[in-house]
Amino acid sequence: MNTASQKVKENEKSKQELDRSKEYATIKKVYINTGIKFKWKPLKDYCKLSKLKMGEVFDQNYGIVKSYPLKAWKDVYNIDVSEF
């Protein structure tokens, strides 16, 4: 049986894995790899409209941030995050 602290650890591990994923990327991850600052709002709107699942990852500066799927990055900004 999982304790609350074990569940938190598993959730954090899952979030960290999502940030390393080739299928999802945060605004920060794309900025680090491209040097270009992108706005999050068009990605969020696209995901909601397309019913795409957004992930959440831990960021040391901001706490929990959204991670957007490859399809959103490709369709909104023509960025292939699988290359990072």
C-alpha positions in Angstrom: 0.0 0.0 0.0 1.4 3.4 -1.0 1.7 6.1 1.6 1.1 9.7 0.7 4.8 10.5 0.5 5.3 7.6 -1.9 2.6 8.9 -4.1 4.1 12.3 -4.2 7.5 10.8 -5.1 6.0 8.7 -7.9 4.1 11.8 -9.2 7.3 13.9 -9.2 9.2 11.1 -11.0 6.4 10.9 -13.6 6.6 14.7 -14.1 10.3 14.7 -14.5 10.1 11.8 -17.1 7.5 13.8 -19.0 9.9 16.8 -19.3 12.5 14.5 -20.7 10.0 13.1 -23.2 10.4 13.5 -26.9 6.6 13.8 -27.1 6.1 16.8 -24.8 8.0 20.0 -24.1 7.7 23.0 -21.8 8.2 26.6 -23.0 11.5 26.6 -21.1 12.8 23.4 -22.7 12.0 24.8 -26.2 13.7 28.2 -25.3 16.8 26.4 -24.0 17.0 24.4 -27.3 16.1 27.2 -29.8 16.9 30.5 -28.0 13.4 31.7 -28.9 10.7 32.7 -26.3 7.3 31.3 -27.2 4.0 32.3 -25.7 2.1 29.6 -23.8 -1.4 30.8 -24.5 -1.6 29.7 -28.2 -0.4 26.2 -27.1 -2.9 26.0 -24.3 -5.7 27.2 -26.6 -4.7 24.7 -29.3 -4.6 21.8 -26.8 -8.1 22.6 -25.5 -9.6 23.0 -28.9 -8.0 19.8 -30.2 -8.6 18.0 -26.9 -4.9 17.2 -26.5 -3.7 16.3 -23.0 -1.2 18.8 -21.5 1.3 17.5 -19.0 2.7 19.0 -15.9 6.4 19.1 -14.9 8.3 20.5 -12.0 10.4 23.6 -12.7 12.8 24.9 -10.1 11.9 28.6 -10.8 8.1 28.3 -11.2 7.1 25.1 -9.4 4.7 23.2 -11.6 4.5 24.2 -15.3 2.6 22.9 -18.3 4.3 20.6 -20.9 2.7 20.7 -24.3 2.5 17.8 -26.8 4.6 17.5 -29.9 1.5 18.0 -32.1 0.7 21.3 -30.5 4.3 22.6 -30.9 4.3 21.4 -34.5 0.9 22.9 -35.5 1.2 26.2 -33.6 4.9 27.1 -33.9 6.2 24.5 -36.5 8.7 23.2 -33.9 9.6 19.5 -33.8 10.3 19.0 -30.1 11.3 15.4 -30.7 14.6 16.7 -32.0 15.6 18.0 -28.5 
